[in-house]
Amino acid sequence: MLPGISGFEVCRRVREMRPETFIIMLTAKSQDTDKIFGLELGADDYLIKPFNPLELIARIKALLRRRTILQVENNVLKCDDLLLDIAANKFFKNGVEIELTPTEFALLKMFMENQGKALKRNEMLNAVWGQDYFGDTKTLDVHIRRLREKLEDNPSVPEYIKTVWGFGYRWQAEPNRST
C-alpha cells in the first residue's frame, strides 16, 4: 500500500536486482493469498500489521543466522565479511584481498561449500592433495592453522574453522560474533 507502487512490485524488483538482500514484508494485507504471493515473489518473511516489535526483531535475528553463508552467484561464496571469488581465484576479507596459497584456497572453498558439515581429515587430504597422498594428517593441521591466521580475527579462538576433536574440522555455520 505504498504510494505509486505496490509492495509486491518493490519485493520483485529488489529480489531481481539484489538476490542476497533479505526481505521482510510488513503489511496490512492479511489474506492467505497475499502472504503466499509475497513469499513466492521472494520475500523471506511476512508480518501483518499490527505486529509485536519483539517478534520482528526475533525474525530479523533468525534471518541473520541463516545469512552466514550465501551463494551469491555460481562462482562467489560469501560468509559475513568473507568473500571467495572462485572464478577469479581471489579471497577478500572486509573488502581487502588476501593472498591464499592454492592449498589454502582449495581448503577454504571446501569449507564454505560444506557449511556446518564436519569434514574428516582423510576426506580433506584426499580432496585437496589427491587420493595418492601418503603424508601425515599434521600437514593438514598446519595448513588449517595458516588459513586461520589469514581469515580469523583471533586465530587462537577461531570463529569459522572449528576443530572437531578426533575427527577433523567444520566450517561454523553461525560464527560467534560479538557485536
Helices and strands as residue ranges (DSSP letters): H 7-17, E 24-27, H 32-41, E 45-48, H 53-66, E 69-73, E 76-79, E 82-85, E 90-93, E 96-97, H 102-113, E 118-120, H 121-129, H 137-151, E 161-164, E 168-171
